[in-house]
């Protein structure tokens, strides 16, 4: 069942949309792409194992947090989100992030390590360049019309939204802030994480092709897997069945591992 609030639960927070599951063994925290929110993951529980509880991360500036100022710095965002997420680390968990969400998930893990907090069992990133590879064509600062023109090449914003000037007036500040998270990011070298990483790319994605996804391998001392799927930057929607099958395989294995220990 889809719920945005957990009645009577002290962990209730607007920063997390939890699809409650009484049989939960493993939680999957999903970090959205630029301009996206927790609603992007609302259908996923139907395609994942019954043992998995999907937790959609909700940054400020969208959906139920539309009245809040969006955050344009990844470290500030991690600092703001962490207190809301940490009470949910009482079960084994995995992090997933698409595009900008992959960078946020990665920096969240590094912050958890600094604070000696529980770490995820696995990191899955999709359509997200390795952290040390900068965005070659920043667009968060572009004038409105040029900005809208660039958005069309990603195919992530519905045409109906792009053509609705009232909606775009609300949407653009959040989207600019989200893009700035990645485009203004300054990479700092740290030790690799001791967590398996799976990187998934679209074979027609010009924004995050195989060449910039493969270097994620350098960020783990554990296992690394690189998977290519059919589609462009938003193959998670256009090739959803194959993509969710990948997530299902990973979370099924982890759920069994958790149940054995």
GIWOWO-V105999 format. One line per field, one symbol per residue. ss: DSSP state (h for helix, s for strand, l for the rest). phi: phi as a letter, one per 40 degrees, with the letter a starting at -180 (. if undefined). psi: psi as a letter, one per 40 degrees, with the letter a starting at -180 (. if undefined). A space follows every 10 residues. Layout:
ss=???
phi=???
psi=???
This chain:
ss=llllllllll lllllsssll lllllsssss sllllllhhh hllhhhhlll lsssssslll llhhhlllll lllhhhhhhh hhhhhhllll lssssssslh hhhhhhhhhh hhhhllllll lsssssllll llllllllll lllhhhhhhh hhllllllhh hhllhhhhhh hhhhhhhhhh hhhlllllll llsllsssss sslllllllh hhhhhhhhhs lllssssssl llllhhhhlh hhhhhhhhhh hhhhhhhhhh l
phi=.cbcbbdgcc cdaccabbcd acbcbbbbcb cccdgcaccc bcccdcbbdc cbbcbccbcc gafcbccccc bbbccccdcc cdcccdcccc bdabbbabfd cccccccccc cdcccfcdbc cabbbbfbcd dcccccbdbc ccddcccccc ccccgcbddc cdcbcccccc cddccccccc dccbcbcbca cdccbcbbbb bccbcccbcd cbcdcddccb cbcbbbbbbc hccbccccbd cccccccccc cccccccccc b
psi=hhieighehe ehieehhhgh hefhdhihhh hiiheiadde ededddeiie ehhhhhhgii eibefdeihi hehddddddd ddddddeeee iiiihhhhbd dddddddddd ddddefiiii eihhihfhii dehihdgied eiiddddddd ddedfdhidd ddehdddddd dddddddddd dddehhhhhi iiifhihhhh iheehddgid deddeddeei eaihhhhhih iadfedddfd dddddddddd ddddddddde .
